[in-house]
C-alpha cells in the first residue's frame, strides 16, 4: 500500500502525553488554516507518495525507545486506509496509537474508534464554532456540525482525548476563547497552544512577525485559570 507521507519523526517527547512516540506526518489537508506552518505538505505531491512499509521501517528504528505512534498531518483521515494499516501494525508491535485531526471527518473517526485502533485523539477546535469564523480561519467552507460531532465522539468513546486551540494574534484570542468554552464545555482537557511564525512555512504571510502584547497574554493566562481543565502549552 502507498500513501502520501511527508515524513516520520523518529523520537518525540511532546506529541503523546507522557509517552515517547514516533510521529508520522501525512501529506494533504482539506483546510488551509491561515496560521498553519506546514504549508509545504498540504497538497498531495508525487514526491510524498511512499510505501507504508517505508513508514514501518522508519518506526522500527526506534522500537526499543518508543511507546506510541502519533499520526498527524495535514489531515490523516483523508487517507483512512493508510491510517488503519499503520494503526494495526502498531498494535501488533504493542504500541499505543494517537491521531491528530481537524474534526471534519466524524464518521471515519468513529469507525477507527469502533475498531479499537486509537488510544489517544487530539481534535483541533480552530475558533468559535460558527460557519463564518471557521471559514475565515481555514480558508474553506466548513460543516460545523461535523466538527461538533467529532468532539462528541471523542467524549463518548473510552479513549484519552484532548481538544486543542491555537491562539493567533488578531484571529483567536480572549474573545474567541470565551465563545469556544461555552460551545464545548464540559471537556476532559482543553489545550491552548501558541501560533509561531518563526518556524515552517506559514500559509498567511501576513501573520509573520505578529504576536500578542504582554497585556493580552496576561488576560489570556488569567482567563485560563477561570476555566476547568485548561492546559497552556507554550
C-alpha positions in Angstrom: 0.0 0.0 0.0 1.1 3.5 -0.8 0.2 6.8 0.9 1.2 10.4 0.7 3.6 10.7 3.6 5.6 13.9 4.3 7.9 12.3 6.7 8.5 10.5 10.0 9.9 12.0 13.2 11.7 9.1 14.9 11.5 10.4 18.5 9.1 12.9 20.1 8.6 13.6 23.8 5.8 16.2 23.3 3.2 14.7 20.9 1.8 11.9 23.0 1.0 12.9 26.6 3.6 11.3 29.0 4.9 8.9 26.3 7.7 8.8 23.8 6.4 8.5 20.2 7.4 8.3 16.6 5.3 10.8 14.6 4.0 10.1 11.1 3.2 13.2 9.0 0.5 12.6 6.4 0.5 15.0 3.5 -2.7 16.6 2.2 -5.3 18.6 4.1 -8.9 19.8 3.3 -8.3 23.0 5.3 -5.9 25.9 4.6 -5.6 27.4 8.1 -4.0 30.8 7.9 -1.6 30.1 10.8 -0.5 26.7 9.6 3.2 26.3 9.3 3.0 23.1 7.3 2.0 24.9 4.0 4.5 22.7 2.1 2.6 19.4 2.9 -1.0 20.5 2.4 -1.3 19.0 -1.1 -0.8 15.6 -2.5 2.6 15.8 -4.3 4.2 12.9 -6.2 7.3 13.2 -4.0 5.3 12.4 -0.9 4.0 9.1 -2.3 5.6 6.3 -0.3 5.1 2.6 0.6 3.7 2.1 4.0 6.5 -0.4 4.6 8.9 2.6 4.4 6.9 4.2 7.3 7.1 0.9 9.3 10.8 0.6 8.7 11.4 4.2 9.9 9.4 3.5 13.1 11.2 0.2 13.6 14.5 2.0 14.0 13.3 3.4 17.4 11.1 0.5 18.6 13.3 -0.1 21.8 12.7 3.5 22.8 9.1 4.4 21.9 5.8 3.7 23.5 3.5 5.1 20.8 2.9 6.2 17.2 1.3 9.6 16.6 -0.4 10.1 13.2 -0.8 13.7 12.1 -0.6 15.9 9.1 -2.0 17.6 7.2 -5.3 15.7 7.8 -4.6 12.0 8.1 -8.2 10.9 7.8 -8.1 11.9 4.1 -6.1 8.6 3.8 -8.1 6.4 6.2 -6.9 3.1 4.8 -3.3 4.0 5.3 -4.1 5.1 8.9 -5.7 1.8 9.5 -2.7 -0.1 8.1 -0.2 1.8 10.3 -2.5 1.5 13.3 -3.0 -2.3 13.0 0.7 -2.8 12.6 1.4 -0.5 15.6 -0.9 -2.5 17.7 1.0 -5.7 16.7 4.1 -4.0 17.9 2.5 -3.3 21.2 2.4 0.4 20.7 -0.2 3.0 21.6 -1.8 4.8 18.7 -2.6 8.5 18.7 -4.1 10.7 16.0 -4.4 14.5 15.4 -7.4 15.6 13.3 -9.2 18.7 12.4 -12.5 17.0 13.2 -14.1 17.3 9.8 -14.5 13.5 9.3 -16.6 12.3 12.3 -17.8 9.1 10.6 -14.2 8.0 9.9 -13.1 8.9 13.4 -15.9 6.9 14.8 -15.0 4.0 12.6 -11.5 3.9 13.8 -12.6 4.1 17.4 -15.0 1.3 16.8 -12.1 -0.8 15.6 -10.3 0.0 18.8 -7.3 1.3 17.0 -6.9 4.6 18.8 -5.7 5.2 22.3 -5.4 9.0 22.1 -7.2 11.6 20.0 -6.4 15.3 19.7 -9.1 17.4 17.9 -8.5 20.9 16.8 -11.1 23.5 17.7 -9.9 26.2 15.4 -12.1 29.1 16.6 -15.7 29.7 17.7 -17.9 27.1 16.2 -19.8 29.0 13.6 -19.5 28.9 9.8 -18.2 32.4 9.3 -15.4 32.3 11.9 -14.3 28.8 10.7 -14.3 29.8 7.1 -12.3 32.9 7.7 -9.6 31.0 9.6 -9.5 27.8 7.5 -9.9 29.4 4.0 -12.6 26.8 3.3 -16.3 26.3 3.8 -16.6 24.1 6.8 -19.5 22.0 8.0 -19.6 23.0 11.7 -21.9 20.1 12.5 -19.2 17.7 11.7 -16.7 19.4 14.0 -19.2 19.2 16.8 -19.9 15.5 16.0 -16.2 14.7 16.2 -15.9 16.4 19.6 -18.9 14.4 21.0 -17.5 11.1 19.6 -14.2 11.8 21.4 -16.1 12.4 24.6 -18.2 9.2 24.2 -15.5 6.6 23.5 -13.2 5.2 26.1 -10.0 6.8 24.8 -7.8 9.6 26.0 -8.5 12.8 24.2 -7.8 16.5 24.2 -9.3 19.5 22.4 -6.8 22.0 21.1 -7.0 25.6 20.1 -4.1 27.6 18.6 -4.0 31.3 19.8 -3.4 33.6 16.8 -2.9 37.4 17.1 -5.9 39.2 15.6 -7.8 35.9 14.9 -8.1 33.7 18.0 -7.7 35.5 21.4 -9.6 36.1 24.6 -12.9 36.8 22.9 -12.9 33.7 20.8 -11.7 31.5 23.8 -14.7 32.6 25.8 -17.1 31.7 23.0 -15.4 28.3 22.4 -15.7 27.5 26.1 -19.5 27.9 26.0 -19.7 25.7 23.0 -17.5 22.7 24.1 -17.8 22.6 27.8 -17.7 20.1 29.5 -14.5 18.6 28.2 -11.7 16.4 29.6 -8.7 18.6 28.6 -8.6 21.8 26.5 -5.1 22.7 25.4 -4.2 26.3 24.4 -1.1 26.4 22.1 0.6 29.4 20.6 0.9 30.3 17.0 4.5 30.6 15.9 5.7 32.5 12.9 9.3 31.6 13.4 9.1 28.0 12.2 8.0 26.3 9.0 6.2 27.9 6.0 3.1 30.0 7.1 0.1 29.9 4.9 -0.9 33.5 5.6 2.3 35.5 5.2 0.6 38.5 6.7 0.8 36.8 10.1 4.6 36.5 10.1 6.0 38.6 12.9 2.7 39.1 14.7 2.5 38.4 18.4 0.2 39.1 21.4 1.1 42.0 23.6 2.1 41.4 27.2 -1.3 42.7 28.4 -3.1 40.3 26.1 -1.0 37.4 27.3 -1.8 38.3 30.9 -5.5 38.4 30.2 -5.3 35.0 28.4 -3.4 33.5 31.3 -5.9 34.8 33.8 -8.8 33.5 31.7 -7.2 30.0 31.7 -7.3 30.0 35.5 -11.0 30.6 35.5 -11.8 27.6 33.3 -11.6 24.0 34.2 -9.0 21.6 32.7 -7.2 24.1 30.5 -3.6 23.4 29.8 -1.3 26.2 28.5 1.2 24.6 26.1 3.5 27.5 25.3 
